């Protein structure tokens, strides 16, 4: 009889321990469970609405908006989990190229069929990002799909999708604006003139159309009554960026494209790693702007080297700095090298007999950018002999003029930016310089 209480205590203790272990296991399974529509909704109300990012959106001026929680799609992109919801908006807008020959009716059809979705993107380390994406189809694609383009979402773009895709943050900051044809990206549109040869870039200009709606929100149910689409009178222009080497051109659904280029999420596209790459699209633009503004032409003499010498002839090489640019911590300098021959004439003076350009090279290195010669369009040498009879001295001067284009490249992962500054520099040497 005396054993029974001890046995009961042991049993109770085992039950408590077992129950505790089950509770811990339950906690682990919750933290590791797949990101679902319910989890995204819970995060939106429980976490996101309390953040500065959420508060940065001004609903008074930009109109109310809310995900339609009853409709969702899920997708894995690399090791990221993505949940998409249609986004109900009080104020919506789309853009049409100024050069389009679309009729007013077709513009209205496109605007009416355009869709906006809210994506909740969770990395494997638990971070959640929010993106607002608008899909604006072209008329031929729209007709082929019977005016329903709702199948398009984050990382799931129709193979024949043609039109534009605009990605923004919750507060309306634009992340990317791309134009696609048959599922392939043909143009990136940037507000910054960042990929321009000889400072000339094609511009894509568009006219804004808008629509105002009245939202009725009852719990999770969103209904809305909308007016007609109309021209706002606003015109916007972007710079067209080259896409020849863009990984998105062939596969806009790839993790690298979906996560980094189009949606501005610059962690490891596979979803791993604690340290995101040091560049975003905006950072790449800012770095290029710094490098372009700090670029400077130079004519700084550096070194003269005697290659061969006799009593009547001397051959020397001449090196000098012609261009440089710098980031906050790194500098790359471009140099030129020329070779000149001078001979001792019958009058007892050294005179230049030839002077010519050999090559342009650079020194210095940088982590995320580079500077190189793009094109050398002029390399004209000059030789001037000046006789001064009253002194009996002859001065012989050799010079060179170099004209061309440098290439500044910012290369951070998939974010590639180029600029092509021109240069026009000259320098000269006397025969007695050594």
N, C-alpha and C positions, 0 to 999 in steps of 0.2 A: 504493500500500500504506500509505503514511503517513497517508493521509486516513481510512482506515477507523476507527482508534481514535477520532478526533475525531467522526466521524459517529455512532459508537456512543455516545459520551458525550452528544452532543446528543439522540439518540433516548431515551437513558435519562433525561436531564433532563426531556424533554417528558412521558415516562411518569410520572415522579415528580410533576410539576406537575399533570398530568391526574388522577392518582390522588388527590392532595391535594384538588383541587377537588371530586372526586366525594365524598370524605369530608365536606367542608364542606357540600355539597348534602344529603348524607344527614343531617347534624346538623340542618339547617333543616327538612327534611321530618318528622323525628321530633318536633321541638318544635311543629310546626304541625299534626301529624296529628290526626284526629278522636279525641275522648275515647271510649275503648272499654271494654268489660268487662275486658279484660286490663290496660289502663292503670289502671283504677280499682283493680283487685286489687293491681297493683304499687305504686301509691301508698299503699294501705292498709298493706301490709307494710313497704314501704321508707321511708315518711315518717310516716304517721299514727300508727303504733304507738309512735313515738319522741316523740310530742308530749305536752304537759301535758293537752290536751283528752282524749286517749285515757286517760291515767293517772287522770283525775278520775273515771272510772267505776269503781265498787266492785263487782266481780264476786262478791265473797263475800256481800254483803248483797242485791244486786239480781239475781244469777244470771248465768251465762255467756250470751253471745250471739255469733253469727257469721253473716255473710252466706252465703247458699247460692250459691256462685260459679258453679255450673253452669247457673243459671237467671238470665237478665237481660233487661232491656228498655232501649232507648235512645230518647232524645227530645231535640229542640232546642226550647228555650223562649227566645224572643228570640235572643240570641247566646250563651246558656248551653248547655252540653252536659250532659245528665243521664243517669246510668246507675242503674237500680234493680235491687236484688236482694231476694228474699224473705229475711227475717231470722229465723233459728232462735233461740229464746229459752228459757232454762231456766225463767224465771218470766214469765208473761204476765198481764195484767189488762184487763178491760173494765168499762164502767159502764152502769147502767140507771137511767133516771129513777125517782125515788121515786113518781111519780104514774102510772107505766105500769100497764096492766092485763094485761100479758103473762103467760102461764102459765109455770111453771117449765121446762117442756119447750121452749117457744119461746125462752126466755132462753138455755138451753143450746145450742139450734141456732144462735142468733145468735153466741154466744161461740165456738162451734166453727168457724163460718164466717168470723169476723173474721180479718183478715190484717194483718201488720206488715211493712213494707218499709224497706230502707235505701237512701237516695238519696245518690249522690255527684254533687255539682253543681259544675261547673267553669266559671268565667267566662273571658272571652277573654284576660284578663291572666294566666291560669294558676292563680289561687287556687281551691282545692277546699274546699267545705264539705260536712259530713255531717249528714243529717237522718234521724230515725227516725219513720216515719209509721204510725199504726194506723187502719184503716178498720173501723168498727163499723156494719153495715147495720141497717136496720129490717126487720121480718119480711116485709112485703109486697114490698119490693124483693128481698129474699133469695129468696123463693119464685119471683118472676118470672124470676130468673136461675139457677134450679135449684141454689141453695145454693153457687154459685161466683161470687165477686166479684173474682177475681184479675186481671181486666182493668183495674182501677183502679190508677193510679200517679200519680207526680208530673206535673202538667199534663195528665193524661189521665183525667178523671173521667166516668163514664157519664152520659149526658144525663138519665137517670131515677134517678140515684143518690139514695137517701134514707137518712139515718143520720147518723153523726158521724165527724169526722176529727180526730185528735189528732196534733200534730207536736211532736217533742222533739229536743233535741240528743243527741249520743252519751251524755253523762253523765246524761241524764234530765231536764234542765231543760225545762219546757214552754214552747213557742214560741206555739202557738195551739191553740184547741179550738173547733171550729165544728160547727153542726148544719145539714144540708142537706135539702131536699125537692125531688125531681125535678130534681136537678142545680143548684139555686139555693141559696145560703146564706140561711138565715132567721135565724140567731142566731150571734153571737160570745159565747163564755163567758169571762169574765175573773175572775181571783182578786182584782182591785182594783175597788172600787166607783167606776168612773170616768166613767160616762155617765148621771148621775142628775138628774132634775128634782126640785127640792125635797127632795133627799136621800132619795128613796124609789125603790128599784129592785126589779125582779122577780128572784128567785133561782131558779136551776136546781139542784136537789139530786139526787144520784145515789147508788146503792148499788154497791159494788165487788164484782166477781166475779173469781176468779183461778184459775190452773191451774199446776201444777208439772210440769216435764218433766225427763227425764234425757237429756242430749245425749251423742252418741257421734260424735266427730270423728276422721276418718281422712283426712289430707291435705285435699283440697277437698270431700270427701264428709261431709255432716252427716246423721245419722239420729237420731231421738229417740223416746223412749217417754214418753207423757204420761198423767197421771191425769185424774180427772174435774174439771170446773169446779165451783166451790163459792163460796158467799158468804163474804167475809172478815169481815163485820161492820163494815167501814169505810164511813162516809158522808162525802160531800164536797159542798160547795155552791160555785157560781160565780154571778157577777152577769151578767145578760143585757145585752148591748150592742146599741143600735139599729143597724140595717143599712140604713135607708132611703136614705142617700146613699153607701153602700159600693160601690165599683166591683166588689167580688166578688159582689154580689147577683145581677147578671145574668150574669156570666161568671167563675166561679171558676177557669177554666183559663187566663185571660189572664196574660201575663207579670207584670203589676203585682200581681195577686192571688197567683199561685203563688209568685213569688219573694219579694215583700215582706210581704204581709199574712199568708199562711199559713205561710211557711217562714222568715220573719225575716231575709231577705237583702236588705239595703237599699242595695245598689249600684244603679246605673242598671238598670232592668228589661231594657233592650235589651242589657245586658252591656258597655256602654262606659263610659269615663270613669274617671279615677283617684281622684276624690274621692267617696266615698259620702255620701248625705244624712246630716245630723247627727242624725237620730232613728232609733231602733228603737222597737218597740212598748213595751218596758220603759221607755225614755227618755221616751216620751210620757206614760206613766203617772206616772213620777217627777216630770216637769215639772208635770203637773196637780196632783199632791199638794202640791208646793211653792207653787203659786199659790193653792190653796185655803187652806192653812195661813197664808199671809202676808196674805190678804185682811183688811181692817180697815175698820170704819165710822168716818166722820169727821164733824165739825161745825165745820170751820175756815172762818171768814169770810175772803173774798178781796178783793172789790171792790164799791164802791157808785158807781153812775154816775147823774148827774142827767140825766133825759130832757127835762124841761120844768119851768119854775118861774115863778110869779107871786108877787105879794105875799100871795095868799091860798091858793095851791095849789102843791104840789110833787109831781112824779112821778119816782120813782127805780127803778133796777133793782138787785138784790142777788144777788151770786154767792158761792157757797161750795162747799167740797169735801165730798162725802158718802161716798165709798168709794174705796179704792185697793188694788191688789195688785202684787206685784213678783216677778220672777225674780231670778237672781243679778246681772243687769246691766241689767234694763229694768223700768220702772214705768209703769203706766197708771192715771190718776186719773179718777174720775167726779165731775162738778160739777152743781150745780143752779142755776137762775136763776129768781128771782121778781121781780114788779113790784108796787110799792106806791104808793098815793096818800095823801097827808096834807094836811089843810086847817087853816087858821088860824080858830079858832072865836071866838065873841063874848067869851069869857072871857079871851082873850089868849093861848091856848095852841095849839100844833100837835097835832092828833090824826089818827090813822089813820082813813081812811074806807073803804079797800079794800086787800086784800093777796092776791095769788094766784100760783100756780105757773105758770111758762112752759114750761120744758124741762129735760131732763137731757142732758148732753153729756160727751164724754171728751177728755182730752189725753194725749199720749204715744203711743208706738207700740212694737211688738215684732215680732221676726222670725217666731217660730213660734207665737205665741199672741195672743189679743185679749181685751178686756173690754168688754162692752156691757150696756145695760139690757135685760133680758128682759121684765119686766112691772112696771108701777107700779100697785099696788092701792089706795093711799090717798095723798091729797094735801090734807090738811085744814088750812086756815089758821085762825088765831085772832087776835082783836084785843081787847086789854084796856086799858081806861082807868082809871087809879087816881088818884082825887082825894084830896088831903091838905089839908083845910080849915085846919088850924092853921098850915100853912106858906104858904098858898094857891098850891099847885103841882099840876099834873096831869101824870102820867106816862102816855104812850100807848105800848103795846108791841104789835108785830105779830110773829106767829110762824107756823111751818109744820112739819107732821109729814109725812114721806115714808116710805112702806112699800112694799116690793116685792121683786123678785128680780133679781139680776144674772146674767149668763151669761159664764162663763169658758170659752174655747175654745182647745184646743191643736190646731194644724193643721200637721202635718208630713207632706207627701205624702199617703199613704193612711191614715196614722194620725191619726184625729180623735177627740179626747176632749173631753167637755163636763161642766161642773159648774154648779149653779145656787144660789149662796149667797143667803140672804135678807138684807134690810137693813131697819132701822127707825131713822131719824135725825130729829132736831129741831134748830131754831135759831130765834133771835128777834132783833129789832132795835128800838131806841128811835127815836123821831122825830128826835132830835138827832144820830144817827149819820150821818156823811157822808164 
